[in-house]
Amino acid sequence: QKEVEQNSGPLSVPEGAIASLNCTYSDRGSQSFFWYRQYSGKSPELIMFIYSNGDKEDGRFTAQLNKASQYVSLLIRDSQPSDSATYLCAVRMDSSYKLIFGSGTRLLVRP
Amino acid sequence: DADVTQTPRNRITKTGKRIMLECSQTKGHDRMYWYRQDPGLGLRLIYYSFDVKDINKGEISDGYSVSRQAQAKFSLSLESAIPNQTALYFCATSDSREGATDTQYFGPGTRLTVL
């Protein structure tokens, strides 16, 4: 079982819709959770991080964390074609300072 | 200017050649990392360094070595390149003063092809 799992997609949504991206992780001791966006051939760029149960909102993005169920999700409201990219979930497990990355979910926003 | 730079950006080399990838940062961060990315496999950690005197192996260090020449510089070497080391390589940095969040910031990447 992979330590951090994401559906590879592609997830296709129409412009203006809500895109929902999910990530599950195996280590219950995980402390911090990150969402990165990566355009094809480019480097990952941080969208947001979360470390407390519940929701965290930043503009059109909302991260949701449920430690009991061991999942973290990213909602993108009012999706735009420019949001089309691969979204990487990363988890910092226990007291380690290393990040474990999922393989990413490819999002396509149709105009 | 970019905070994290990588050189070269693209490199084609032959099996058995020694190659060095370099990373420099102006963010003042103490921690630096090297990852490789392969299609469908996400980012995998090769080596990481928490300061100049601290070097640690990641999950896929075999066939690689690193050098932390200064706080701002971290280089990755392939002593004898092989075709399955063809990948996209990223350097990243983070600041231990951030504590639990310790966000990593990535360089632009080096696309390496080993023939």
Contacts between the chains, C-beta under 8 A, distances in Angstrom:
chain1	res1	chain2	res2	distance
A	4	B	42	8.0
A	8	B	40	7.0
A	31	B	100	5.8
A	32	B	100	5.5
A	32	B	101	5.9
A	32	B	102	7.4
A	34	B	103	7.0
A	34	B	104	7.9
A	41	B	109	7.9
A	41	B	111	8.0
A	42	B	108	7.4
A	42	B	109	7.4
A	43	B	90	5.9
A	43	B	106	4.1
A	43	B	107	6.3
A	43	B	108	5.3
A	43	B	109	5.2
A	44	B	43	7.2
A	44	B	90	7.4
A	44	B	106	5.1
A	45	B	106	7.2
A	46	B	103	5.8
A	46	B	104	7.8
A	46	B	105	7.1
A	49	B	101	5.6
A	49	B	103	6.3
A	51	B	100	6.1
A	51	B	101	7.0
A	88	B	42	6.7
A	88	B	43	7.1
A	90	B	43	7.9
A	90	B	104	7.9
A	92	B	100	7.7
A	92	B	102	7.2
A	97	B	31	7.2
A	97	B	48	7.9
A	97	B	50	7.3
A	97	B	94	7.9
A	97	B	96	7.8
A	97	B	102	6.1
A	98	B	45	5.9
A	98	B	48	6.7
A	98	B	58	7.2
A	99	B	45	7.6
A	99	B	104	6.1
A	101	B	42	4.5
A	101	B	43	4.2
A	101	B	44	7.7
A	102	B	42	5.8
A	103	B	40	5.9
A	103	B	41	6.0
A	103	B	42	3.9
A	104	B	42	5.9
